[in-house]
Structures are given as structure tokens and as C-alpha cells.
Amino acid sequence: MQSLPMVPSHIDWNDLFLFSQVVEQGGFTAAADVLSVPKSKLSRRISHLESQLNTRLLHRTSRKIGLTDAGRALFAHCQNMLTDAAAGLEAVHARQERPIGRVRISMPVELSETFAQKLLPRFLRTYPDIQLSIQAVNRTIDMLEENMDVVVRGVGVDNRLASSNLTQACICTAPWRMVASPAYLERFGLLADLSDLSRVESLLYSPNIFGTACWRLMGEGSATRTIAAKVVLESDSLAILKQSAIDGLGVTGLPLYCCEADIASGRLVPVLSPWRPKAGHLVVLFPSRRGLATASRVLVDFLKDHLPAAVLSHV
């Protein structure tokens, strides 16, 4: 990021604006009328600026003003400053009026793949003036610290906000399933009861904290169970867990959008239904809608409108 040039701390930027207006309007009286401020105040502020700079900027007569050499140099830079400021304000206004600019979004890895395959082309074709930066990670992030505009995450059954400074909107509930490969079940035997789960090799999803060594399962209604696990693999990567289950290394829990094709093909088999390891609530987090850039707002609305179909297409 380009740093701003150093300006003496005792200089009031407002005085630079007032000085430029006096020059542009051709005198204190005309500038006072345009700015709706007393002429005496303008004269006082320009005199103060000259005192702070220790140089005369204007030649004053009873009828007109003229610029000194220092005044001409300062006025040229003030014009550039105001032009750049006006361009900056116009850029902000344009972003509020129409979807334009860069949006930074963070998604879980496997969900980002689903988004890229099913929705990304449609979004970019619909909003050609938006540029997306997609962070694909499974860990919890601080979206303000990491400069993210929009975050999509799965949340627990209590559905709590990650931060009181953020707005949270539920996108949908993406079902999870307990699954294993047919070869593993043939070797171990069908899982007839939750008690069997403590004896099978477990492949646990753990996005943030390792070493939990147990299954925390939810059933119908508000039923919950905690089952000790014989953990052979723990990972924050659903892809690793899925492939390990396909390879017959144990039992795992996966969101249905991640494994539906494998269940349909017979590479994986659902087990212990209706028990599941996650509530599966997908939420989108973003700063308050007040002041939210239009580009971010249309992305949030697009996710709410289209992501449920993408993750629930074969439920």
C-alpha cells in the first residue's frame, strides 16, 4: 500500500481546501458566498495557514487577490489533492450504485469446490465487474483481522454468532452422513448399533482442535450421544477423510454434498442412520448490511439464493 506524503501535523487540511476555494473563486467575498461561511473566517484561516507555513501565499488588494510563487505551487498541489479526493468519492459512490470491485470470500475447501463447479461461472457472468478472491480453508478465521468481506462456514447446533460485530444469515442445512466402504463393512460386519462405533476404526473430521477421540452424534429431534472412538485418522480435510473411507480404512462422517456421488456409485455406504456427526448448518457471515458494498451484498444474496440447490441437489 502506497504511503501518504508527510504533512506537518500542525497544518489543518481544511485550510488547504479553503485556500483553494479562495483562489478558484477569485477572492474572499466570492468564496465566502459559495461556501456559506463568513468572509472574516476565511481571511483568518488563510492568514493562519500562511503563519503556519511561514510564507505569504496571496497578494491582497482592496479589489482582488494574486498568488505568490509559493501560493501558485501550493494551489497546483491542492487542485491535484481535490481531484484525487473527488475521484475517490466517485469510486465509492459507483460501488454503492452498482456491483463493482473486488470481494474477498472465505469458504471451507470442499464447499469452495462445489461453488466453483456449480455456481462460480454463473456469478461472474451475471456480475462481470466483480472480481472474486476465494480463500479455501477449513479453519475458523477472524474475518476482520484477515480482511475478508464474506465468510461461509458450517456452525454447530447452537448456531451462535462468531462475533457480535458480524451479521449471520443461515443459507441452508446440509445433511451429514456416517459412511464406510462396502469392503470395510464386509470385513468388520454391519454396524447394527451405536455401541459398535467404539470398536471400528474412526476417521474424524476436526477443523480446529485435534485429539478429541470421540464421536459426538446427533439423532432425530434433540437426541445426542457421545461415543468413544478408536481414532486412526484425524484431519481438517474432508477429501482426505473421504478417500480414506473409500480405501477401507474406517468409518467417517461427511456432508452429503461431498459424498453423494460416491454413495450413488456404491463406493461408500451410509451407516447408523439417522445419527450424524454435524448439524450441517451453513451460514454466511458479513459486516452489518449498513454500509455493505453492493458487490458484497449481491454475493451474499447470490449465495442465499443458489447455494442451497448446489449442496442439496441430490438430497
N, C-alpha and C positions, 0 to 999 in steps of 0.2 A: 504494500500500500504506500503510495507516494505521500511523504510528509509535507505539511504546510510550511511555508516560509515563516521564519521567526518574525513576529511583530512585537515591538516593545510593549510590555504588559500595561504600561500607563496610558497607552493610546486607546481611545474609545472608538470601536468600529463604526458606531453610529455617526460620529463626527465626520468620518470619511464619506459616508453617504450624504450627509448634509452639505459638505463641501462640494461634492459632485453635482448636487442639485442647484446650488447657488450658481455654479459655472454654467450648467446646461440651461438654466432659465434666464441667465444674463443679469442677475442681480439679486439682492436680498429681498426686495419687495415682491418680485415675481415668484421667487422660490417660496417665500412665506405664504403667498396665496395658494400655490399648488399643494403645499404640504399641510396647510391649515395650522400653522404654528406662528407665534408672534415673531415679527422681524427682529426684535431685540434679542430673542433667544437664539436665533440663527447667528446674529452678529457675535453674541457672546460665545457660542460654541466654536465658531471658526477662529476667533481670537484665542480661545483656549487651545485649539489644535495647533495653531502657529506657535504658541508659547511652549507646548509640549515638544514640538519638533525643532524649536529654537530657530525658526526661519520664517520669513514672510512668504505667504502663498498668493495673496491678492494685492493688487494696487487698487485702492479705493478713492473714488472722487464723488462729488455730490450727485453726478448723473450716471456714472457707470463704473464697472469694475474691470480690471485687467489682471491677467495671470503673470506672476513672476516666472522665471525659468524653473525654479523648484516647483511652483504651482502647476506648470504645464506637465512636468514629469509625473507629479502625483496624480493629476487628473487623468492622464492616459492610463495609469495602472488602476485607478478607481473605475474607469469605464470597463476595463477588462474584468475586474472583480464583479461588477454588477451584471455584465453579460453572462459570465460563468454561473453566477447565482441564479439568474433568470433561467438559464438552460437547465440547471439542476432542479429548479422548481417545476419546470415543464416536464422533465423526465419523471418526477414523482407523480405529477398530475396524469401523465399518459399511462402510468402503471395502475393508477386507480380507475381510469376510464376504460381501459381495455387490457386483456390478458397479454402481458409482455414482460420479458425479463427472465432471469434465472430463478428456479425454485429448487431448493435442496431438500431431498426427502430421504428418510431412513426407513428401511423395511427389513424384516427377517430374510435370510438368504433364500430359502425355498419359496417364500411368498413373492420375493422380487423376481424370481424366475417365472412364476405363474403370471405376474403382472407383465413382464417383458414379452412372454409368448402370446398372451391373450388380449392385452389392453394397451400396451405402450404405443404400437403403431397408430391405433385409433386416436389416442390422446394427442400425439404430436401432429397428426394430420388435421385434427379439429382446431388445435391451437398452435399454428406454425410459428408464432412469435415468442413462444415459451421455450426456454432451454432447461432441461432437467439434469440435475446431478443426483444420482441414486447411490446411496450408501447401503450396501447389503451386509448387515451384521445381525447376529442373534443376541448380543449382549444388551443389557439396559444402557441407554445413553442419556446424558444430560443435554437435551436439545438446545438449550440456551447457551450452555458452555461450548457445545460443538457446532454452533451456528447452523442448526437445522431449521427449516421453515415448517416442515410437516414430518410427523413420525407415525408409522403404523406398527402396532405391536399387539401381541396376544396378552391378555390380562387374566388374572385369577378370578375365582368365583366371586370374590368380594367386589371386583370391578372398581377398585379405588383409583383415584387420580394419582399420577406420578408427581404432580406438582400443582400447588394451588394457583400458580401463575399461568397454567395452561387450561385450554378448553379441550374436553374429551367428548368425542361422539362415537357411539357404537356403530360399526359397519355391519356386522353380522356375527352369527355364531357358526364357526367352522368345526364340524364334528371331528373328534379324535376316535381312533380305534386301537385296541390291543391286537397285535398281529404277530404271526410267526410263519415260517415257511412250511409247506407240506412235509418236506424231508425231516425237519426238526420235530414236527408233531408225530411223525411215524416212528422216529427214534425214541422220543420221550413218552409219547402217548397223549391222547387228547386231554386238554385241561378241563376237567369237569367241575372244578370248584376253585374259589379264590385261594384256598389253602395250598393248592398245587403251585401257586405262583412263587411261594417261598423256596421251592425246590428246583425251579427251572433256572437256566442262565438268563440273566436280565441285562437288557441293553437300555440304559436310562438316558433320557434327554435332560440335560442340566445346563441351561444357558448362562448361569452366573456362579452358582455355588456348587463345588464338587464335593463328593463324599457323603451324600445323603443316605445311600444304602437302603432305601426303602421305596416302595410304591405308595403313592397317595392317590387313591382312586375315588371317583365319584360314580354313583349309580343313579337309578331313577329317583325323581324327587330330590330330596336333600340328603340322600344316603351317602356316607363317606366311609372309606376303610383305609387303614394303613397296614401294609404288608411288608414284612422284612424281605429284602431282596438279596439274592446271590449275584452280585454285580460282576460281570465280566467285561463290560464296556460302558463308559460314561462319556457323553460328548454333547457339545452345543450344536452339532451338525446333524440335522435330520437326514441328510443324504448319506452320511456315514452309517447312521443307525439303520436306515432302510436297507442299504446294501448288505450290512452285517446280518440283518434278519433274513434277507433273501439267500444269503450264503449259509444259512442254517446255524448261526452262532447263538441264537437265543430268541427271546420274546421282547418285543418293544412296543412303544406307543407312538403313533404317528397321526398327524392331521390327515383327514380323508383326502384333501386335495393333493397331498404329497404321495399317497399310495393307492389311489383309486384304480389307476391303470394296472398296477401290479396285482391288486385283488381281482380285477376283471380277467386278467390273463392267467390267474392261478399261481403266480409266483409267491403270493402271500395269502394267508387265510385269517379272517377275523376270529378272535378267541375271546372268551369270557364276556361276551356281550350281555348286558348293556354297560358294563363297567368300562370306564375310560380314565386316562390319566390327567386330562385337562378339561376345563370348562369350554375352552375354544372360543372365547370372546375376542373378536378382532376389533380394535378401536383405532381411531385416528386422533392424534394429539397435535394441537397447533396453538399459537398465541391467540389471545382474545380476538374475536371477529372484528372488533372495533379497531380500525387501522390495518386490518389484514390486507396485504396486497392482493389485487384482483387475480394475478396469476396463481397465487397460493390458494385463494378461495375457489377458483374453478377446479383446481386439482383436488381439493378436499371434496367438493361436490361430485366430481367425476368418480372418485373412489367410492363414495357412498352409493352412487347410482349403479356402478358397474362391477365393482369388486365382488359383491355377494354372488352374482351369477358365475363369475370366473372361478370362485373357490367351491361353489356348491353345484356345479354344472351336472354332476353325476350322482348327487346325493339321493 
